[in-house]
Amino acid sequence: VYSDGALSPEEHSLSTVRGLEALEPTGRGFECATFDGEYRCSQLKAMGDGTHLSMQLSNGHVRLRAVWFRACSNAGDAFPIHEGDSAHFVFSLVENEFRGRHSVEMRIQGICAE
């Protein structure tokens, strides 16, 4: 899995997301930026059809909502991460807007083997 590297605490921001959006369009040959880092999981919840996962990720400096689409193959399967686990995630940053409030959200692409 390719990563553009780790983010500093300050780079987990809407400013970073909007700066990356200025570089669009992305697509084949111009993939969106992906990052990696070690985070601890909390508040895990299955979403949608039961294969997607919503959670909070923190690393001591940053705490953000994260969504992992297709975290498991079938509804009812065990997720690859559990409450309180730490893992090295690969993710992209996106802007989430809900009820007029804008926030940064992590979109998980996978977990790196150590």
N, C-alpha and C positions, 0 to 999 in steps of 0.2 A: 504494500500500500504506500503510495507516494504522499509525502507531507512537505509543506513549505517551511516547517519548523515549529518551534514553540512560540507562544505569545507571552509578552510581559503582562503583569496585572493591568497596566494601563491600556493595553491593546485589546482587552476584552470589552470593547466599547462600541457604541453606535457610530462614533467617528470612524473607527476602523471599518465597520460594515459599509458605511456610506463611501468611504475612500475606495474600497474594493469594488463597489457598484459602479463607480466612475470609470473603471477599467473594462466594464462589460462592452460587448457581449462575450459570453463564454460559450464553449461548446467543444465539439471534436477538435482536438489539437490546441484548444485554448480552455483547458479545464478551470473550474473555479478554484480559488485558493483553499487549501486544506491545511490544518494545523494539527499538532499533537501535544499531549501532555498528560501528566499523572493527576487524577482527580478521584475523590472519594464520593461514593453514591449515597443518596438518601431520597426519601419520599418517592420510591418507585411505584408506578401505577401502569397497569396495562391500558392500552388505548384502542379505540376502533374495533377491529375484528379480533383483538387479542394477540396479534403478532407485533404490535407497536408498543413502545415503552416510553413513558414520560418520567423524568427524574430531575433531581437537583444534583449538580456536580459542584464540588468545592475543592480547592487546593491550599487553603490557608490564607490566600490573598483575595480570591475571587469565588463568588457563589452565583451560579447561573442555572436557569432552567435548561434542560436538554431534552431533545426528542430523538429517538432511534426508531426509524421506520424499518420494518421487517427485521426486528431484533431476534426473532425466532421464526422458524419455518411454518409452524402450524399453531393455531390457537390451542392453548392448553399445554404446549411444550414449555419446559423450563427456560427462563431467560438466561443468557450467558453471564449475567451480573446480578448480584444480590445486595440488599440493604446493608450498608456499612462497608462493602468491598471497595478497594482501591484498584484502579486499572489505568493502563496507558491507552488513552482514547485518541482516535483520529476523527477530526470533526471539521465542519465549516461553521462560520458565524452567519446568522441571518437576523434581520430585523423583524420583530413580531409586533403587530399592532392589535390591541384588544381594548375596546371601549375608549378609543382615543388615546390610550397610553402606549408609548413606544418603548420597547426593551430589546436587549440583545438575547438571542437564544442560540444554543449550540445544536447543530444537526449532526448526530453521531453517524459515522460511516463504518466504524468497527473498533475493535480492540487489538492493539499490537501485542504480540507475544514478546515477553521479556527475554 
